[in-house]
């Protein structure tokens, strides 16, 4: 990606179209029912353990893979935002980590997801419009 001038050496987007597209993609996913379904499973690991319990080491592996799938399913689009601000940016990574924490622990996580989705779409469209001029 760096050789094709899409990412900087700090692993951040240098292509505004790519950055805007990633912001819009993450924003749209934040508003999707799939996001909310995965987030509801990822937010309550104890509930998952009580309803999906499997015996033995193989059962533990299956449970871990399934629960990890829910957590990855709820956060994959936001993880792509690492490439917008830069994977090597400690401030950007801390901000994303704080958001992940708030989204999983806040009492009104659905509202937070919708708000962040709208903001991400707006930021992506703004970036694309600025670069189009």
N, CA, C and O of each residue as an XYZ file, in Angstrom:
532
protein
N       0.819     -1.200      0.000
C       0.000      0.000      0.000
C       0.860      1.260      0.000
O       0.488      2.279     -0.582
N       2.012      1.177      0.659
C       2.912      2.322      0.676
C       3.521      2.539     -0.713
O       3.679      3.679     -1.152
N       3.860      1.450     -1.399
C       4.436      1.566     -2.734
C       3.453      2.171     -3.732
O       3.869      2.811     -4.698
N       2.168      1.978     -3.511
C       1.143      2.529     -4.406
C       0.643      3.893     -3.935
O      -0.376      4.388     -4.415
N       1.367      4.496     -2.993
C       1.082      5.833     -2.471
C      -0.302      5.946     -1.834
O      -0.968      6.975     -1.948
N      -0.728      4.869     -1.159
C      -1.991      4.900     -0.428
C      -1.768      5.135      1.058
O      -2.622      5.714      1.730
N      -0.616      4.685      1.582
C      -0.296      4.850      2.994
C       1.068      5.492      3.158
O       1.974      5.289      2.350
N       1.194      6.273      4.224
C       2.477      6.888      4.556
C       3.340      5.888      5.319
O       2.903      4.771      5.593
N       4.542      6.281      5.657
C       5.415      5.401      6.435
C       4.866      5.179      7.840
O       5.227      4.197      8.489
N       3.996      6.076      8.326
C       3.346      5.900      9.636
C       2.067      5.076      9.507
O       1.298      4.960     10.462
N       1.843      4.503      8.318
C       0.685      3.669      8.034
C      -0.621      4.459      8.114
O      -1.647      3.913      8.518
N      -0.594      5.714      7.741
C      -1.786      6.547      7.657
C      -2.112      6.822      6.204
O      -1.222      6.814      5.353
N      -3.362      7.062      5.915
C      -3.789      7.307      4.547
C      -3.222      8.618      4.025
O      -3.345      9.656      4.676
N      -2.607      8.572      2.860
C      -2.165      9.789      2.188
C      -3.082     10.085      1.014
O      -2.951     11.122      0.363
N      -3.993      9.191      0.747
C      -4.948      9.338     -0.333
C      -6.280      9.766      0.274
O      -6.935      8.961      0.937
N      -6.698     11.019      0.061
C      -7.945     11.497      0.668
C      -9.178     10.697      0.238
O     -10.130     10.562      1.006
N      -9.161     10.174     -0.973
C     -10.291      9.371     -1.432
C     -10.384      8.077     -0.619
O     -11.475      7.660     -0.233
N      -9.244      7.450     -0.365
C      -9.225      6.247      0.462
C      -9.681      6.571      1.879
O     -10.500      5.849      2.449
N      -9.160      7.644      2.445
C      -9.554      8.040      3.802
C     -11.035      8.343      3.892
O     -11.705      7.887      4.819
N     -11.555      9.106      2.943
C     -12.981      9.427      2.940
C     -13.835      8.191      2.764
O     -14.871      8.046      3.413
N     -13.401      7.298      1.884
C     -14.142      6.048      1.672
C     -14.180      5.174      2.920
O     -15.212      4.586      3.242
N     -13.053      5.093      3.617
C     -13.010      4.303      4.855
C     -13.893      4.918      5.936
O     -14.557      4.197      6.681
N     -13.902      6.244      6.024
C     -14.763      6.909      7.006
C     -16.235      6.639      6.706
O     -17.011      6.354      7.618
N     -16.620      6.726      5.445
C     -18.008      6.469      5.068
C     -18.377      5.009      5.306
O     -19.455      4.717      5.825
N     -17.496      4.097      4.932
C     -17.750      2.674      5.150
C     -17.968      2.374      6.632
O     -18.907      1.669      7.001
N     -17.096      2.914      7.471
C     -17.235      2.696      8.918
C     -18.520      3.322      9.437
O     -19.188      2.745     10.295
N     -18.871      4.496      8.926
C     -20.096      5.160      9.361
C     -21.343      4.382      8.988
O     -22.253      4.230      9.803
N     -21.387      3.892      7.768
C     -22.539      3.103      7.318
C     -22.648      1.828      8.146
O     -23.745      1.436      8.545
N     -21.518      1.182      8.404
C     -21.562     -0.047      9.195
C     -22.029      0.232     10.629
O     -22.719     -0.594     11.225
N     -21.658      1.383     11.181
C     -22.103      1.742     12.533
C     -23.630      1.791     12.620
O     -24.197      1.551     13.686
N     -24.286      2.096     11.524
C     -25.743      2.216     11.498
C     -26.454      0.902     11.160
O     -27.683      0.839     11.187
N     -25.698     -0.129     10.847
C     -26.299     -1.374     10.367
C     -26.806     -2.261     11.501
O     -26.279     -2.219     12.613
N     -27.826     -3.060     11.217
C     -28.332     -4.016     12.219
C     -27.298     -5.094     12.573
O     -27.297     -5.614     13.688
N     -26.422     -5.424     11.623
C     -25.383     -6.422     11.901
C     -24.466     -5.913     13.007
O     -24.093     -6.668     13.905
N     -24.107     -4.645     12.942
C     -23.260     -4.037     13.973
C     -23.919     -4.167     15.336
O     -23.279     -4.576     16.304
N     -25.200     -3.818     15.412
C     -25.905     -3.859     16.693
C     -26.037     -5.285     17.220
O     -25.922     -5.511     18.425
N     -26.277     -6.248     16.331
C     -26.390     -7.648     16.755
C     -25.064     -8.156     17.311
O     -25.032     -8.802     18.358
N     -23.979     -7.867     16.615
C     -22.660     -8.305     17.089
C     -22.275     -7.590     18.376
O     -21.717     -8.203     19.286
N     -22.572     -6.292     18.457
C     -22.232     -5.526     19.650
C     -22.984     -6.048     20.867
O     -22.430     -6.092     21.966
N     -24.234     -6.442     20.683
C     -25.002     -6.949     21.829
C     -24.388     -8.235     22.379
O     -24.408     -8.452     23.590
N     -23.849     -9.081     21.521
C     -23.187    -10.317     21.978
C     -21.822    -10.017     22.582
O     -21.433    -10.629     23.576
N     -21.099     -9.084     21.989
C     -19.754     -8.767     22.445
C     -19.767     -8.029     23.782
O     -18.838     -8.169     24.578
N     -20.813     -7.247     24.031
C     -20.899     -6.456     25.264
C     -21.134     -7.308     26.501
O     -20.797     -6.890     27.608
N     -21.705     -8.488     26.333
C     -22.082     -9.302     27.487
C     -21.427    -10.679     27.419
O     -22.098    -11.660     27.100
N     -20.135    -10.769     27.712
C     -19.469    -12.071     27.636
C     -20.019    -13.070     28.650
O     -20.040    -14.268     28.369
N     -20.462    -12.616     29.815
C     -21.013    -13.545     30.797
C     -22.298    -14.180     30.277
O     -22.507    -15.382     30.441
N     -23.140    -13.399     29.665
C     -24.365    -13.933     29.064
C     -24.027    -14.939     27.965
O     -24.668    -15.983     27.846
N     -23.015    -14.612     27.168
C     -22.583    -15.530     26.119
C     -22.127    -16.855     26.730
O     -22.501    -17.927     26.254
N     -21.321    -16.772     27.783
C     -20.839    -17.997     28.435
C     -21.991    -18.831     28.991
O     -21.972    -20.058     28.895
N     -22.978    -18.180     29.562
C     -24.093    -18.908     30.162
C     -24.992    -19.566     29.114
O     -25.579    -20.614     29.383
N     -25.107    -18.982     27.952
C     -25.993    -19.544     26.931
C     -25.276    -20.409     25.901
O     -25.914    -21.214     25.223
N     -23.979    -20.258     25.774
C     -23.227    -20.974     24.739
C     -22.173    -21.921     25.312
O     -21.253    -22.311     24.593
N     -22.281    -22.292     26.566
C     -21.260    -23.094     27.234
C     -21.023    -24.426     26.533
O     -21.970    -25.118     26.159
N     -19.756    -24.776     26.358
C     -19.329    -26.068     25.794
C     -18.292    -26.658     26.737
O     -17.457    -25.934     27.279
N     -18.345    -27.956     26.930
C     -17.415    -28.645     27.837
C     -16.070    -28.902     27.167
O     -15.990    -29.047     25.947
N     -15.024    -28.957     27.973
C     -13.698    -29.366     27.537
C     -12.933    -28.303     26.770
O     -13.412    -27.196     26.524
N     -11.702    -28.701     26.400
C     -10.814    -27.777     25.692
C     -11.356    -27.432     24.308
O     -11.286    -26.281     23.878
N     -11.891    -28.425     23.618
C     -12.448    -28.159     22.283
C     -13.649    -27.223     22.395
O     -13.836    -26.341     21.556
N     -14.451    -27.416     23.421
C     -15.599    -26.534     23.636
C     -15.166    -25.116     23.934
O     -15.772    -24.157     23.458
N     -14.109    -24.986     24.728
C     -13.583    -23.647     25.038
C     -13.067    -22.968     23.776
O     -13.266    -21.768     23.585
N     -12.409    -23.731     22.920
C     -11.908    -23.178     21.665
C     -13.068    -22.696     20.793
O     -13.014    -21.601     20.232
N     -14.112    -23.511     20.681
C     -15.281    -23.136     19.878
C     -15.936    -21.876     20.453
O     -16.307    -20.970     19.707
N     -16.074    -21.825     21.771
C     -16.675    -20.644     22.399
C     -15.821    -19.401     22.136
O     -16.350    -18.332     21.832
N     -14.518    -19.546     22.252
C     -13.621    -18.411     22.017
C     -13.688    -17.913     20.590
O     -13.698    -16.706     20.347
N     -13.734    -18.829     19.654
C     -13.823    -18.444     18.243
C     -15.155    -17.755     17.962
O     -15.194    -16.736     17.271
N     -16.243    -18.304     18.492
C     -17.560    -17.700     18.260
C     -17.661    -16.313     18.890
O     -18.134    -15.371     18.255
N     -17.215    -16.190     20.140
C     -17.307    -14.884     20.796
C     -16.351    -13.884     20.142
O     -16.698    -12.714     19.978
N     -15.170    -14.329     19.773
C     -14.234    -13.465     19.060
C     -14.806    -13.009     17.727
O     -14.574    -11.877     17.304
N     -15.551    -13.884     17.066
C     -16.210    -13.523     15.810
C     -17.216    -12.405     16.005
O     -17.309    -11.496     15.181
N     -17.971    -12.471     17.095
C     -18.918    -11.385     17.393
C     -18.176    -10.071     17.641
O     -18.583     -9.020     17.147
N     -17.093    -10.137     18.404
C     -16.333     -8.911     18.700
C     -15.667     -8.349     17.445
O     -15.649     -7.136     17.239
N     -15.130     -9.217     16.620
C     -14.554     -8.765     15.350
C     -15.658     -8.213     14.450
O     -15.464     -7.207     13.766
N     -16.815     -8.875     14.453
C     -17.941     -8.422     13.640
C     -18.423     -7.042     14.021
O     -18.889     -6.290     13.165
N     -18.318     -6.695     15.294
C     -18.804     -5.372     15.696
C     -17.748     -4.291     15.494
O     -18.097     -3.110     15.468
N     -16.496     -4.640     15.352
C     -15.435     -3.614     15.335
C     -14.595     -3.558     14.066
O     -13.741     -2.679     13.951
N     -14.800     -4.453     13.115
C     -13.902     -4.517     11.957
C     -13.850     -3.204     11.182
O     -12.775     -2.777     10.762
N     -14.993     -2.563     10.990
C     -14.996     -1.331     10.197
C     -14.277     -0.209     10.940
O     -13.573      0.598     10.332
N     -14.460     -0.164     12.261
C     -13.754      0.857     13.038
C     -12.251      0.585     13.051
O     -11.450      1.518     13.113
N     -11.872     -0.679     12.994
C     -10.447     -1.015     12.948
C      -9.799     -0.498     11.665
O      -8.614     -0.163     11.655
N     -10.578     -0.435     10.582
C     -10.043      0.113      9.332
C      -9.679      1.582      9.479
O      -8.842      2.097      8.737
N     -10.311      2.262     10.446
C     -10.007      3.677     10.660
C      -8.582      3.893     11.160
O      -8.081      5.017     11.148
N      -7.930      2.816     11.599
C      -6.524      2.933     11.983
C      -5.703      3.452     10.811
O      -4.715      4.163     10.999
N      -6.122      3.088      9.592
C      -5.385      3.520      8.407
C      -5.703      4.956      8.017
O      -4.984      5.539      7.206
N      -6.748      5.535      8.567
C      -7.069      6.931      8.270
C      -6.147      7.851      9.069
O      -5.557      8.780      8.516
N      -6.027      7.589     10.363
C      -5.215      8.446     11.222
C      -3.779      7.997     11.360
O      -2.916      8.772     11.774
N      -3.521      6.753     11.017
C      -2.160      6.234     11.103
C      -2.023      5.200     12.203
O      -2.293      5.474     13.372
N      -1.606      4.025     11.819
C      -1.423      2.933     12.765
C      -0.335      3.270     13.782
O      -0.374      2.792     14.916
N       0.627      4.085     13.383
C       1.737      4.429     14.264
C       1.454      5.656     15.137
O       2.314      6.069     15.916
N       0.273      6.235     15.017
C      -0.084      7.413     15.808
C      -0.657      6.971     17.158
O      -1.757      6.422     17.222
N       0.087      7.212     18.219
C      -0.377      6.805     19.543
C      -1.660      7.527     19.946
O      -2.534      6.932     20.577
N      -1.774      8.781     19.592
C      -2.972      9.550     19.926
C      -4.197      8.987     19.208
O      -5.258      8.841     19.815
N      -4.058      8.673     17.925
C      -5.160      8.101     17.150
C      -5.546      6.735     17.703
O      -6.732      6.437     17.841
N      -4.558      5.901     18.020
C      -4.846      4.570     18.565
C      -5.515      4.676     19.933
O      -6.434      3.914     20.233
N      -5.064      5.604     20.756
C      -5.683      5.796     22.069
C      -7.127      6.264     21.928
O      -8.003      5.825     22.674
N      -7.374      7.159     20.968
C      -8.732      7.623     20.726
C      -9.654      6.509     20.274
O     -10.787      6.406     20.746
N      -9.179      5.674     19.365
C      -9.988      4.538     18.922
C     -10.220      3.545     20.058
O     -11.326      3.028     20.214
N      -9.193      3.280     20.844
C      -9.343      2.352     21.978
C     -10.350      2.890     22.986
O     -11.157      2.130     23.522
N     -10.311      4.178     23.246
C     -11.276      4.785     24.158
C     -12.690      4.661     23.603
O     -13.630      4.376     24.345
N     -12.839      4.874     22.303
C     -14.164      4.732     21.697
C     -14.660      3.293     21.819
O     -15.815      3.066     22.180
N     -13.797      2.319     21.522
C     -14.194      0.908     21.656
C     -14.667      0.625     23.083
O     -15.683     -0.038     23.289
N     -13.931      1.126     24.047
C     -14.289      0.920     25.451
C     -15.648      1.546     25.760
O     -16.501      0.905     26.374
N     -15.851      2.785     25.342
C     -17.133      3.449     25.587
C     -18.287      2.714     24.917
O     -19.361      2.560     25.499
N     -18.059      2.270     23.706
C     -19.117      1.590     22.962
C     -19.517      0.274     23.633
O     -20.681     -0.124     23.588
N     -18.565     -0.382     24.240
C     -18.869     -1.663     24.880
C     -19.416     -1.504     26.287
O     -20.147     -2.374     26.761
N     -19.076     -0.406     26.972
C     -19.477     -0.263     28.369
C     -20.573      0.773     28.619
O     -21.244      0.721     29.650
N     -20.762      1.700     27.701
C     -21.746      2.769     27.920
C     -23.164      2.205     27.930
O     -23.483      1.305     27.153
N     -24.011      2.731     28.805
C     -25.383      2.223     28.885
C     -26.184      2.428     27.592
O     -27.055      1.614     27.285
N     -25.919      3.462     26.850
C     -26.659      3.731     25.611
C     -25.737      3.574     24.399
O     -25.553      4.506     23.615
N     -25.171      2.388     24.266
C     -24.211      2.148     23.186
C     -24.859      2.253     21.814
O     -24.198      2.663     20.860
N     -26.139      1.892     21.686
C     -26.809      1.999     20.378
C     -26.860      3.446     19.923
O     -26.623      3.734     18.749
N     -27.162      4.350     20.824
C     -27.205      5.775     20.478
C     -25.813      6.280     20.117
O     -25.647      7.066     19.184
N     -24.822      5.821     20.862
C     -23.437      6.212     20.581
C     -23.019      5.718     19.205
O     -22.363      6.448     18.464
N     -23.386      4.495     18.851
C     -23.047      3.946     17.530
C     -23.710      4.748     16.423
O     -23.081      5.042     15.407
N     -24.972      5.101     16.612
C     -25.682      5.878     15.591
C     -25.066      7.272     15.425
O     -24.874      7.749     14.306
N     -24.764      7.906     16.543
C     -24.155      9.233     16.484
C     -22.795      9.176     15.797
O     -22.499      9.988     14.919
N     -21.978      8.222     16.199
C     -20.654      8.114     15.584
C     -20.772      7.745     14.114
O     -19.969      8.201     13.300
N     -21.762      6.924     13.759
C     -21.974      6.589     12.351
C     -22.275      7.815     11.517
O     -21.704      8.003     10.443
N     -23.179      8.652     12.018
C     -23.532      9.884     11.306
C     -22.319     10.810     11.197
O     -22.083     11.406     10.146
N     -21.558     10.929     12.275
C     -20.370     11.788     12.255
C     -19.312     11.266     11.286
O     -18.674     12.045     10.577
N     -19.131      9.951     11.259
C     -18.143      9.364     10.351
C     -18.547      9.564      8.897
O     -17.705      9.885      8.058
N     -19.830      9.377      8.592
C     -20.301      9.597      7.224
C     -20.101     11.060      6.837
O     -19.642     11.359      5.735
N     -20.445     11.961      7.740
C     -20.251     13.382      7.476
C     -18.795     13.737      7.252
O     -18.477     14.501      6.340
N     -17.905     13.195      8.072
C     -16.477     13.458      7.913
C     -15.959     12.895      6.605
O     -15.158     13.539      5.927
N     -16.404     11.702      6.243
C     -15.974     11.097      4.978
C     -16.446     11.885      3.782
O     -15.680     12.114      2.846
N     -17.718     12.310      3.798
C     -18.238     13.120      2.689
C     -17.511     14.459      2.612
O     -17.208     14.939      1.519
N     -17.234     15.055      3.747
C     -16.503     16.326      3.761
C     -15.123     16.168      3.151
O     -14.688     16.998      2.352
N     -14.442     15.108      3.526
C     -13.109     14.862      2.984
C     -13.156     14.650      1.473
O     -12.311     15.158      0.737
N     -14.153     13.894      1.022
C     -14.273     13.660     -0.416
C     -14.632     14.943     -1.177
O     -14.128     15.181     -2.275
N     -15.494     15.756     -0.593
C     -15.886     17.018     -1.250
C     -14.728     18.002     -1.302
O     -14.547     18.701     -2.299
N     -13.951     18.058     -0.244
C     -12.797     18.963     -0.215
C     -11.778     18.567     -1.279
O     -11.219     19.429     -1.958
N     -11.539     17.276     -1.424
C     -10.542     16.822     -2.396
C     -11.063     16.908     -3.824
O     -10.266     16.956     -4.761
N     -12.388     16.929     -4.016
C     -12.950     17.019     -5.350
C     -12.805     18.419     -5.932
O     -12.887     18.597     -7.148
N     -12.592     19.411     -5.080
C     -12.504     20.797     -5.554
C     -11.151     21.124     -6.096
O     -10.918     22.251     -6.534
